Amino acid sequence: MVGLILALDVMDRNRAIWLAREVSEYVDYLKVNYPLVLSAGIEIIRELSEIKPVIADFKIADIPYTSSLIARKAFENSAFAVICHGMAGSDTLKAVLDVSDEFGGEVYVVTELSSESEFLRKFSDEIAMLARDIGCHGIIAPATRAERVAQLRKIVGSMKILSPGVGAQGGSVEETIKAGADYIIVGRSIYTSDEPKAVARDIYERIKGLEV
Amino acid sequence: MVGLILALDVMDRNRAIWLAREVSEYVDYLKVNYPLVLSAGIEIIRELSEIKPVIADFKIADIPYTSSLIARKAFENSAFAVICHGMAGSDTLKAVLDVSDEFGGEVYVVTELSSESEFLRKFSDEIAMLARDIGCHGIIAPATRAERVAQLRKIVGSMKILSPGVGAQGGSVEETIKAGADYIIVGRSIYTSDEPKAVARDIYERIKGLEV
């Protein structure tokens, strides 16, 4: 059962709501990031949550106290999950996890980005172990490097793996699923299309076809 | 010439504006983070900028494209500078730096947090070198570990060093300045005080006293 997540990286409230409605039958979650939230206000999370559960991709990477405040703002506005950077350390992850527990929410941990970082890759395995050991709900692993998804799967066992970087960034739906991802995150290929619904349906069907 | 920065980590717009006005004669910059911006809207940066220049402490740590959008939102709303995580890698730092150049703004790079992270400390020296080599304007180095400020000073030469963690987190004004910081960042000690102006004045005078 592999799912599809729309990375809703547009800047306009109305377009975000329209896109979410268009693709809602094909996606499991909506992922929002700061460009949209800073443009439309954090209330956009609550509005979108009425269409599909929302993952607040805030890549939280602050000291524990501030990180917990950021996570609280997301959950208070009906987010289903938040994304936190593992590199911020175990104290920060635990602080965010405590807040998510209050709300019955989930925490997904960035192990490495879909872009290149000369630093993150050096300890993404350690971050995955930490996320697993303290009880986070999932990790973010790059579809742009399917071999890393496969390696991280060995570490995290049955935890959820969410993989961004499919489409515009070069990751392949098929290879990422084969490597062990539970959710494929797609953004630009859908929201910049003239027919976002058709593109979402196509990706959805490719995913389902692979499961047969 | 060491300066004082207020970390304006309150959640209420009116209180933020009031605090900024109270302490304005003693601080050089106001630093805002997501808890305030998510509560009050990003327009708070523009409002506060009329009192003192604002540093958007967004600890940007995303892929280059998204990071540039976040930086743009900050600068479009009159931020003077943004804070970016070095660990996101050189591509992200360069993308943020390109946006700051458009606006004549500055970019400060987190080398390590004032809290503990088992990961960040392993390559904070490398991050400082990267920030220096690509032309960022300053680094964030922890007042909670003054010896690290001193070591990072050797790497970054004449770049600005901004040091958070003074006061509530345990860092000392005197030791942090002695180690080579250009700006002391103070939050809770000022904004949770019954007399924020008096506390800001006291820290300001201690800083000036050390310069004599």
Interface residues (C-beta under 8 A of the other chain):
Chain A: D9 M11 N33 Y34 P35 V37 L38 S39 G41 I42 F58 K59 A61 D62 I63 P64 T66 L69 I70 K73 H85 G86 M87 A88 G89 S90 D91 T92 L113 S114 S115 E116 S117 E118 F119 L120 K122 F123 E126 I127 L130 Q169
Chain B: D9 M11 N33 Y34 P35 V37 L38 S39 G41 I42 F58 K59 A61 D62 I63 P64 T66 L69 I70 K73 H85 G86 M87 A88 G89 S90 D91 T92 L113 S114 S115 E116 S117 E118 F119 L120 K122 F123 E126 I127 L130 Q169
